[in-house]
Structures are given as C-alpha cells and as structure tokens.
C-alpha cells in the first residue's frame, strides 16, 4: 500500500513541476518583450518568483525524493529503463536551474535573451517529459 501512496504523490508532484516548467518560459517570452522597469515587467517578476518558489522548487524536490523512494521500494535500481529515465530527469532538473537563473536575471533587469529564444526553450520540458513517460510506461529496455 505504501508503494501506491508514494506513486500517487510522485505523480501529483510531477504534474505540479511540469506545469511550472511549461509556464515559466511562457512568462519569460512576454517578459522579454516588456520594457525593463515597466509596470508590466515588475508584474512578471512577481509572477515568476512566486511560481518558482511556491510551486516549481517544492514540486521538484518532492519529485526527486518520492521518485528515488519509489525506485528503492520497487527494487528497480538494476533496470536500464530507470537509468535512462534518471538521465532525462537530471536534464529536466538542469532546465529547472536554467529557469531559476532566468528568473534571477529578469529580477535584476539583466536578461539578454529574446522572446524567440524563450519560445524555443519552452519546448525543452515537453520533449524531456515525452521521453520520461515512454520510459516509465513502455520500459523499452
């Protein structure tokens, strides 16, 4: 029964984390188009900081803790699909850190990246999530 509770909370945390990682780059698109110091820019700073601190960071931490606990409970450490999944989760965590750094740059009015850059970056978590879900559900190897 513990395994099922862990899995349920892991999935909830994944959904929250992905929602944040899908939305942050979209906010960056609009923020990059706003003039530094404008009311619009200041509003985006608050939205980005709150999304990162209140949702993305706690959800990422929960994903990692619950995911590692699930792997332990399932004795899955020797499974190649899990190793591949962990690689993609590490890449997702790297994207999370990129978003965190971007929030800091925007907060300091030091962003140098274009809205187009963030539109493209917005696709990264989608591609990683597709790979992760396929590995977990299909377990191709």
C-alpha positions in Angstrom: 0.0 0.0 0.0 2.9 2.4 0.7 4.1 2.0 -2.9 0.8 3.1 -4.3 0.7 6.2 -2.0 4.3 7.1 -3.0 3.4 6.7 -6.7 0.2 8.9 -6.3 2.1 11.7 -4.6 5.0 11.3 -7.1 2.6 11.8 -10.0 1.0 14.8 -8.3 4.4 16.3 -7.8 5.4 15.6 -11.4 2.2 17.3 -12.7 2.9 20.4 -10.5 6.6 20.6 -11.6 5.7 20.2 -15.2 3.0 22.9 -15.0 5.6 25.3 -13.6 8.3 24.4 -16.2 5.8 24.8 -19.0 4.6 28.2 -17.7 7.8 29.8 -16.6 9.3 30.0 -20.2 6.0 31.3 -21.4 6.2 34.1 -18.8 9.8 34.7 -20.0 8.5 35.2 -23.6 6.2 38.0 -22.5 8.7 39.4 -20.0 11.4 39.6 -22.7 9.0 41.8 -24.7 8.3 44.1 -21.8 10.4 47.2 -21.2 12.7 46.9 -18.2 11.3 48.7 -15.2 7.8 49.0 -16.7 4.8 48.0 -14.6 4.4 45.0 -16.9 7.9 43.9 -16.2 7.5 44.3 -12.5 4.4 42.2 -12.6 6.2 39.4 -14.4 9.0 39.5 -11.8 6.5 38.8 -9.1 4.7 36.1 -11.1 8.0 34.3 -12.0 9.4 34.5 -8.5 6.2 33.1 -6.9 5.8 30.3 -9.5 9.4 29.3 -8.9 9.5 29.5 -5.1 5.9 28.3 -4.3 5.4 25.6 -6.9 8.4 24.6 -9.0 11.0 24.3 -6.3 8.9 22.3 -3.8 7.5 20.1 -6.6 11.0 19.3 -8.0 12.2 18.4 -4.5 9.1 16.1 -4.0 9.6 14.5 -7.4 13.2 13.6 -6.5 12.5 12.3 -3.0 9.4 10.3 -4.0 11.0 9.1 -7.2 14.1 7.7 -5.5 12.0 6.2 -2.8 9.8 4.5 -5.4 12.8 3.1 -7.1 14.0 1.7 -3.8 10.6 0.2 -2.9 10.4 -1.4 -6.4 14.0 -2.6 -6.3 14.3 -1.1 -9.8 17.9 0.2 -9.5 19.2 -2.5 -11.9 16.7 -1.7 -14.6 18.2 0.0 -17.7 14.9 2.0 -18.3 15.3 3.6 -14.9 18.9 4.7 -15.6 17.7 6.3 -18.8 14.7 7.9 -17.0 17.1 9.3 -14.4 19.2 10.8 -17.1 16.2 12.7 -18.5 15.1 13.7 -15.0 18.6 15.1 -14.5 18.3 17.1 -17.8 14.8 18.3 -16.6 16.5 19.4 -13.4 19.1 21.3 -15.4 16.3 23.0 -17.3 14.7 23.9 -13.9 18.0 25.5 -12.9 18.1 27.4 -16.2 14.7 28.8 -15.4 15.8 29.7 -11.9 18.8 31.6 -13.3 16.5 33.3 -15.8 14.2 34.4 -13.0 17.2 36.0 -11.3 18.4 37.7 -14.5 14.9 39.2 -15.1 14.6 40.3 -11.5 17.9 42.2 -11.9 16.8 43.6 -15.3 19.8 41.8 -16.9 18.0 39.5 -19.4 19.8 39.4 -22.8 17.8 36.7 -24.4 15.0 37.3 -26.9 11.3 36.2 -26.7 12.1 33.9 -29.6 14.8 32.2 -27.6 12.3 31.5 -24.8 9.6 30.3 -27.3 12.1 27.6 -28.4 13.3 26.9 -24.8 9.6 26.3 -23.9 9.7 23.1 -25.9 12.5 21.5 -23.9 10.4 20.2 -21.0 7.9 18.8 -23.4 10.5 16.7 -25.2 12.0 15.5 -21.9 8.6 14.7 -20.5 7.7 12.6 -23.5 10.9 10.6 -23.2 10.4 10.1 -19.4 6.8 8.9 -19.8 7.7 6.5 -22.6 10.5 5.0 -20.5 8.3 4.6 -17.4 5.2 3.2 -19.2 6.7 1.1 -22.0 10.0 0.2 -20.3 11.6 -0.4 -23.7 14.8 -1.9 -22.3 
